[in-house]
Amino acid sequence: MSTNQELFDKLEKEELKIASFKKRFLAYIIDSFVILAIVSIILLDKINSMQTYDEIHNLLMRFAGGILILQFAYHSLFTYLYGATLGKMLLKIMVIDQELLDKPNFTQSALRAGVRQISDMLYGLGFAWALSNIVLKTWHDYAAKTVVIDLA
């Protein structure tokens, strides 16, 4: 697919609607809370035994690599298995391969999750990119050749 307009036309022909930026943003927030809940459960005992915010901060900094791995695994696996994370499922949006119009394969899902993390580390710049094109594609969508559609 060479242009965003061609992809837009292809989706329109197949009667597929592009997910709104608002829905994608809300899914991002929900998924962030899911990751936070998992990390909280994993670290609950350690956090409860700590006396100061500095101790908690130091623990989270030591666990930062684990959080990145957890986030990568969560996004990769859910996108590969279901075409959507829990946040996307709740909002009835889905990631699809822009050529096949089906769930992305594992390589696409992993690449998408990795580039998503890079975008996160760069203050969400890759997410903001979605506001600059007709199909609302982010950096991770471009890298993995995916697009997010609305199922509702």
Backbone hydrogen bonds, N-H to C=O, Kabsch-Sander energy under -0.5 kcal/mol:
donor,donor_aa,acceptor,acceptor_aa,energy
7,L,3,T,-1.9
8,F,4,N,-2.8
9,D,5,Q,-2.6
10,K,6,E,-2.4
11,L,7,L,-2.6
12,E,8,F,-2.4
13,K,9,D,-2.5
14,E,10,K,-1.7
15,E,12,E,-1.3
16,L,11,L,-3.3
17,K,150,D,-0.6
19,A,148,V,-2.2
24,R,20,S,-2.1
25,F,21,F,-2.7
26,L,22,K,-2.6
27,A,23,K,-2.4
28,Y,24,R,-2.1
29,I,25,F,-2.1
30,I,26,L,-2.6
31,D,27,A,-2.8
32,S,28,Y,-2.0
33,F,29,I,-2.0
34,V,30,I,-2.1
35,I,31,D,-2.3
36,L,32,S,-2.4
37,A,33,F,-2.6
38,I,34,V,-2.3
39,V,35,I,-2.7
40,S,36,L,-2.6
41,I,37,A,-2.3
42,I,38,I,-2.4
43,L,39,V,-2.5
44,L,40,S,-0.9
47,I,43,L,-2.8
48,N,44,L,-2.6
49,S,45,D,-1.2
50,M,47,I,-1.3
56,I,52,T,-1.6
57,H,53,Y,-3.0
58,N,54,D,-2.6
59,L,55,E,-2.1
60,L,56,I,-2.6
61,M,57,H,-2.3
62,R,58,N,-2.0
63,F,59,L,-1.7
64,A,61,M,-0.9
67,I,63,F,-2.2
68,L,64,A,-2.3
69,I,65,G,-2.2
70,L,66,G,-2.6
71,Q,67,I,-2.8
72,F,68,L,-2.6
73,A,69,I,-2.8
74,Y,70,L,-2.8
75,H,71,Q,-2.4
76,S,72,F,-2.7
77,L,73,A,-2.7
78,F,74,Y,-2.1
79,T,75,H,-1.8
80,Y,76,S,-2.4
81,L,77,L,-3.1
82,Y,78,F,-2.6
83,G,78,F,-0.8
83,G,79,T,-1.0
84,A,78,F,-1.2
89,M,85,T,-2.7
90,L,86,L,-2.5
91,L,87,G,-1.6
92,K,89,M,-1.1
93,I,88,K,-2.4
94,M,149,I,-2.4
95,V,83,G,-3.8
96,I,147,V,-2.8
97,D,102,D,-3.5
98,Q,145,K,-2.4
101,L,97,D,-2.2
109,S,105,N,-2.5
110,A,106,F,-2.8
111,L,107,T,-2.6
112,R,108,Q,-2.7
113,A,109,S,-2.2
114,G,110,A,-2.4
115,V,111,L,-2.6
116,R,112,R,-2.1
117,Q,113,A,-1.8
118,I,114,G,-1.7
119,S,115,V,-2.4
120,D,116,R,-2.4
121,M,117,Q,-2.3
122,L,118,I,-1.3
123,Y,120,D,-1.1
124,G,119,S,-2.1
125,L,119,S,-0.6
125,L,122,L,-1.4
127,F,124,G,-0.7
128,A,124,G,-2.2
129,W,125,L,-1.2
130,A,127,F,-1.7
131,L,128,A,-1.9
132,S,129,W,-2.1
133,N,130,A,-1.1
136,L,133,N,-1.5
139,W,126,G,-1.0
142,Y,138,T,-2.4
143,A,139,W,-2.7
144,A,140,H,-1.8
145,K,141,D,-1.0
146,T,141,D,-2.2
147,V,96,I,-2.1
149,I,94,M,-3.1
149,I,147,V,-0.5
150,D,17,K,-3.4
151,L,92,K,-3.2
152,A,92,K,-0.8
